[in-house]
Amino acid sequence: MFSTTLKKTKIVALASMAAFPIMANAQDDVAFPTMVPPQVNAETYILMDYNSGAVLAAMNADQRQYPASLTKMMTSYVIGDAIKQGKIHANDMVTIDESAWGKNFPDSSKMFLNLNQQVSVSDLNHGIIIVSGNDACVAMAEHISGSTEQFVALMNKYVQQFGLKNTNFETPHGLDHPNQYSSARDMAIIGRHIIHDLPDEYKIYAEKDFTFNKIKQPNRNGLLWDKTMNVDGMKTGHTSQAGYNLVASATNAGNMRLISVVMGVKTYKGREVESKKLLQWGFNSFDTFKTLEANKTVAERPVYYGDAGDVEVGVLQDGFITVPKGRQADLKARMEFEKKYLEAPLAKGQVIGKVIYSLDGKDVANVDLQIMKDVGEAGFIGKGWDWLVLTVKSLFD
């Protein structure tokens, strides 16, 4: 049953409980533990729905691992965000100094940059994403931040911004460092941010090869060639200590998108096999659907001490939920508010409660309910009247 306040709460467009809208937030645990995933031969893995954030399968998802070249996903995010903000431009030219010279990376992946060569930001970015160029990472780090140390500090600011609990970067390229680590869950979250925040950047992840200095190199994500799936990203990684890692993302015919992360796989091909297992199982076992439209009112709540008597409540971004196939009609929903009475001032986007979805008596997803527009404070007389009203109401609580 939906909770209400003493002033009437107007519930908008509740045609049926099964159709009631909600956006699923990322869960700390697997959303549906009774759904048994395939056996996955990795030290740690996770399968996450991109739109809802629901974790569909996981093992040791918060275990700290050497990320290897998965690190370059965060390097790519920093670059893509700098381009998006206009701080740098794709056609800017970068002079390759000795620290970014390809000769400094004799036994690792590189773009084969030459000393004093002029290379565009676009080419360097492609070299990082497609061919995992360690030399290109150093060149871009110095171009954006002046030094790799300052660039790594910027990477770690995004770690904090994303709320990653088991990630710390010490290099822009991912070569093993004793204090550089991440987790399957954190890597899935980074991938989700790239896809959502930087769609132009993400398009590069689907490119199958890159040619520079007359050297053509393939994308190391072999799932891009798999005709049984629609994989369009993301990144591989390998060192002797990390094992073989892969973050992969794919869509199905229903526009459902999944992100899988496997880390610590023993073989090059194995990371593709294990990722494919997870993605296929996810598409065969679950459905994701939009349940809450951005900027569409879900409810109206009374406001006290404000220049408006009511405020509309909803979400500012589209909401989605993921459920086992065929179970959408079995969902139930309820609204819960943090406070019985709302008091101005209120800011657009301010969270005041949740809508919670349950299935078979278990809560499986929730969305934060937000204020849809600012509410300023009332004048002296209005405040006085609302104080009197609340004082009287409190006598009956």
C-alpha positions in Angstrom: 0.0 0.0 0.0 1.3 3.5 -0.9 2.1 5.7 2.1 0.4 9.2 2.2 0.6 12.3 4.2 -2.2 14.2 6.0 -2.4 16.5 3.1 -3.8 14.5 0.2 -1.1 12.9 -2.1 -2.2 12.7 -5.7 -1.0 9.5 -7.4 -0.8 9.9 -11.2 -1.3 7.3 -13.9 -1.4 4.1 -11.8 -3.4 2.0 -14.3 -2.2 -1.2 -12.7 0.5 -2.3 -10.2 2.4 -4.3 -12.9 2.7 -1.3 -15.1 3.7 1.1 -12.3 7.1 2.7 -13.2 10.3 2.3 -11.4 14.0 2.5 -12.2 16.3 -0.3 -10.9 19.4 0.9 -9.2 22.6 -1.1 -9.1 22.3 -3.8 -6.3 25.1 -4.7 -3.9 24.2 -8.4 -4.3 22.9 -10.5 -7.2 19.4 -9.3 -7.8 18.0 -12.8 -8.5 20.1 -15.4 -6.6 17.8 -18.3 -7.5 18.7 -17.8 -11.2 21.7 -20.2 -11.7 24.4 -18.8 -14.1 26.7 -21.0 -16.1 30.0 -22.3 -14.6 32.6 -19.5 -15.3 36.3 -20.3 -15.2 37.6 -17.0 -13.9 38.9 -15.7 -10.6 36.2 -13.1 -10.5 33.3 -12.1 -12.8 30.1 -10.0 -13.0 27.2 -9.7 -15.4 25.3 -6.4 -15.2 22.4 -5.0 -17.1 23.5 -1.6 -18.5 20.1 0.2 -18.3 18.9 -1.0 -14.9 22.2 -1.6 -13.2 21.0 -4.9 -11.9 23.6 -7.5 -11.1 22.5 -10.7 -12.8 25.4 -12.9 -11.8 28.6 -12.5 -9.9 31.5 -14.3 -8.2 34.0 -12.5 -6.0 32.8 -9.3 -7.8 34.5 -7.0 -5.2 37.8 -8.9 -5.1 40.8 -6.7 -5.9 42.7 -7.7 -9.0 45.4 -6.4 -11.2 43.3 -4.7 -14.0 46.1 -4.7 -16.6 45.0 -2.9 -19.7 41.4 -2.6 -18.4 43.0 0.5 -16.8 42.8 2.1 -20.2 39.0 2.3 -19.9 39.4 5.0 -17.3 42.2 6.6 -19.3 39.8 6.6 -22.2 37.0 8.1 -20.0 39.3 11.0 -18.9 40.2 11.7 -22.6 36.7 11.4 -23.8 35.4 13.7 -21.1 38.1 16.3 -21.8 37.0 16.3 -25.5 33.4 16.5 -24.5 34.1 19.5 -22.3 36.2 21.2 -25.0 39.4 21.1 -22.9 41.1 19.3 -25.8 40.1 18.6 -29.4 40.3 15.5 -31.6 42.5 17.3 -34.1 45.0 18.7 -31.6 48.5 17.6 -32.4 50.7 16.1 -29.7 54.6 15.9 -29.9 55.9 12.5 -28.8 58.7 13.0 -26.3 61.1 10.3 -25.0 58.8 9.1 -22.2 56.1 8.2 -24.8 58.5 6.8 -27.4 57.4 3.3 -28.5 61.0 2.0 -27.8 60.3 2.3 -24.1 57.7 -0.4 -24.3 59.6 -3.3 -25.9 57.5 -6.2 -24.6 54.1 -4.8 -24.3 51.3 -3.5 -26.5 52.0 -0.2 -28.2 51.1 2.1 -31.0 54.7 2.3 -32.3 55.1 6.1 -31.7 58.3 7.6 -33.0 60.3 10.2 -31.1 59.3 13.8 -31.9 56.5 12.6 -34.1 53.4 14.8 -34.3 50.3 12.7 -33.7 46.6 13.8 -33.3 44.6 13.3 -30.2 42.2 11.3 -32.3 44.9 8.9 -33.5 46.3 8.5 -30.0 42.8 7.9 -28.5 42.2 5.2 -31.2 45.6 3.7 -30.4 44.7 3.4 -26.7 41.2 1.9 -27.2 41.7 -0.3 -30.2 45.3 -1.5 -30.0 45.9 -0.9 -26.3 49.0 1.3 -26.9 50.9 1.9 -23.7 53.0 4.6 -25.4 49.8 6.4 -26.5 48.6 6.4 -22.9 51.7 8.2 -21.7 51.5 10.7 -24.6 47.9 11.6 -23.8 48.5 11.7 -20.0 51.2 14.3 -20.5 49.2 16.2 -23.1 46.1 16.5 -20.8 47.8 16.9 -17.3 51.4 17.7 -17.9 52.7 14.5 -16.3 51.5 10.9 -15.9 51.4 11.5 -12.1 48.9 14.4 -12.4 46.9 12.4 -15.0 46.6 9.4 -12.6 45.4 11.7 -9.9 42.7 12.8 -12.3 41.8 9.2 -13.0 41.4 8.6 -9.3 39.2 11.7 -8.9 36.8 9.9 -11.3 37.1 6.8 -9.2 35.8 8.8 -6.2 33.1 10.4 -8.4 31.9 7.0 -9.6 31.8 5.7 -6.1 34.2 2.8 -6.8 35.2 1.1 -3.6 37.9 -1.3 -4.8 39.8 0.7 -7.5 43.0 2.6 -7.4 45.2 3.6 -10.3 48.9 4.2 -10.4 49.6 4.3 -14.1 47.6 5.4 -17.2 48.3 2.1 -19.1 47.8 -0.7 -16.6 51.2 -2.4 -16.4 51.3 -4.1 -13.0 51.9 -1.9 -9.9 51.6 -3.2 -6.4 49.1 -0.5 -5.5 47.1 -0.6 -8.7 43.9 -2.6 -8.5 40.3 -2.8 -9.5 37.4 -5.3 -9.3 34.9 -6.8 -11.7 32.1 -4.7 -10.2 34.0 -1.5 -10.5 35.1 -2.2 -14.1 31.4 -2.8 -15.0 30.5 0.5 -13.5 33.3 2.3 -15.5 32.1 0.6 -18.6 28.5 1.8 -17.9 29.8 5.3 -17.5 31.6 5.3 -20.8 28.6 4.0 -22.7 26.2 6.4 -21.0 28.3 9.5 -20.6 30.4 9.4 -23.8 28.6 7.7 -26.7 31.0 9.1 -29.2 33.9 7.7 -27.3 32.2 4.3 -27.0 31.8 4.0 -30.8 35.6 3.6 -31.0 35.4 0.5 -28.9 33.6 -1.3 -31.8 36.3 -0.7 -34.4 38.0 -3.9 -35.4 41.5 -2.6 -36.3 43.6 0.5 -36.4 46.5 1.4 -38.7 49.3 3.8 -37.7 52.8 4.3 -39.2 51.7 1.7 -41.8 51.3 -0.9 -39.1 47.8 -2.5 -39.0 46.8 -4.0 -35.6 43.5 -5.8 -34.7 41.3 -5.0 -31.8 42.1 -7.7 -29.2 38.5 -8.2 -28.3 37.8 -11.2 -30.4 34.0 -11.2 -29.6 33.7 -8.3 -32.1 33.9 -10.9 -34.9 31.4 -13.3 -33.3 28.4 -13.4 -35.6 26.2 -15.1 -33.1 26.1 -12.0 -30.9 26.1 -8.2 -31.2 29.2 -7.3 -29.2 30.3 -3.7 -29.7 32.9 -3.3 -27.0 34.8 -3.1 -24.7 38.4 -3.8 -23.6 40.9 -6.6 -23.0 43.8 -6.8 -20.5 46.6 -9.1 -19.8 49.8 -9.3 -17.7 51.5 -12.3 -16.1 50.1 -11.3 -12.7 46.6 -10.3 -13.8 45.9 -13.2 -16.1 43.5 -12.6 -19.0 40.8 -10.0 -18.5 37.9 -8.9 -20.6 35.1 -6.3 -20.3 32.5 -7.0 -23.0 29.2 -5.3 -23.9 26.5 -6.5 -26.2 22.9 -5.8 -27.2 20.1 -8.1 -28.3 17.2 -7.6 -30.7 15.1 -6.1 -27.9 17.7 -3.4 -27.3 18.7 -4.9 -23.9 22.3 -4.2 -23.2 24.5 -6.3 -20.9 28.0 -5.7 -19.6 30.2 -8.7 -18.6 33.5 -8.6 -16.8 35.8 -11.6 -16.4 39.2 -11.3 -14.6 42.0 -13.7 -14.0 41.1 -16.2 -16.8 44.0 -18.5 -17.6 44.0 -18.3 -21.4 43.7 -15.7 -24.2 40.8 -17.4 -25.8 39.2 -18.4 -22.5 38.3 -14.9 -21.6 36.1 -14.7 -24.8 34.6 -18.1 -24.1 33.7 -17.2 -20.5 32.3 -13.8 -21.4 30.1 -15.3 -24.2 28.7 -17.8 -21.7 27.6 -15.0 -19.4 26.2 -12.8 -22.1 24.2 -15.5 -23.8 22.8 -16.7 -20.4 21.8 -13.2 -19.5 19.9 -12.6 -22.8 18.2 -16.0 -22.5 17.2 -15.6 -18.9 16.2 -11.9 -18.4 14.2 -9.0 -19.8 14.8 -5.3 -19.2 12.0 -2.8 -19.8 11.5 0.9 -19.2 9.3 1.6 -16.3 9.6 5.3 -15.5 9.9 8.2 -18.0 12.2 11.1 -17.3 10.4 14.3 -16.2 7.0 12.6 -16.0 5.1 13.1 -12.8 4.6 10.0 -10.6 3.0 11.8 -7.6 2.3 15.2 -6.1 3.3 15.9 -2.5 2.2 18.7 -0.2 4.9 21.3 0.7 5.0 23.4 3.9 6.7 26.8 4.3 7.0 27.1 0.5 5.9 29.4 -2.3 3.9 26.5 -3.7 1.5 24.2 -1.9 2.4 21.0 -3.8 5.4 19.7 -5.7 5.6 17.1 -8.5 7.6 14.0 -7.8 9.3 11.7 -10.4 12.7 11.0 -11.9 15.0 13.1 -14.1 16.3 10.2 -16.1 14.5 7.2 -17.7 14.1 4.2 -15.4 14.5 0.6 -16.2 14.1 -2.7 -14.4 15.4 -6.2 -15.2 13.4 -9.3 -14.2 13.5 -13.0 -15.1 11.8 -13.7 -18.4 8.0 -13.9 -18.2 7.8 -12.4 -14.7 7.0 -8.7 -15.5 3.3 -9.1 -14.6 4.2 -10.5 -11.2 5.9 -7.4 -10.0 4.5 -5.3 -7.1 5.4 -1.8 -6.2 5.2 0.6 -3.2 6.3 4.1 -2.5 8.1 5.1 0.7 9.0 8.7 1.6 11.8 9.8 3.9 9.7 12.4 5.8 6.0 12.7 6.5 6.0 16.4 5.7 8.0 18.2 3.0 9.4 21.6 4.0 10.7 24.3 1.6 13.1 25.2 0.3 13.4 22.2 -2.1 15.8 21.8 -5.0 15.1 20.1 -8.4 16.6 16.6 -8.2 16.4 16.4 -4.4 15.7 12.9 -3.3 12.7 12.5 -1.0 11.8 8.8 -1.1 11.8 5.7 -3.2 9.6 3.4 -5.2 10.4 -0.2 -4.4 9.6 -3.2 -6.6 9.2 -6.7 -5.2 8.9 -10.1 -6.7 7.7 -13.1 -4.8 7.8 -11.1 -1.6 11.4 -10.0 -2.1 12.5 -6.4 -2.9 14.4 -6.6 -6.2 14.8 -3.0 -7.3 14.3 0.6 -6.2 14.5 4.1 -7.6 15.0 7.4 -5.8 12.1 9.7 -6.1 13.1 13.3 -6.9 11.7 16.7 -6.8 10.8 17.8 -10.3 11.2 21.6 -9.8 12.5 24.1 -7.3 10.3 25.3 -4.5 11.3 28.5 -2.8 10.4 29.7 0.7 7.1 31.4 1.5 6.8 34.8 3.0 6.4 35.6 6.6 2.6 35.2 6.6 2.7 31.9 4.6 5.3 30.4 7.0 3.3 31.4 10.0 0.1 29.8 8.6 2.0 26.5 7.8 3.5 26.5 11.2 0.1 26.7 12.8 -1.2 23.9 10.5 1.7 21.6 11.3 1.4 22.3 15.0 -2.3 21.3 14.9 -1.5 18.2 12.9 1.2 17.1 15.3 -1.4 17.0 18.1 -3.1 14.2 16.2 0.0 12.2 15.1 
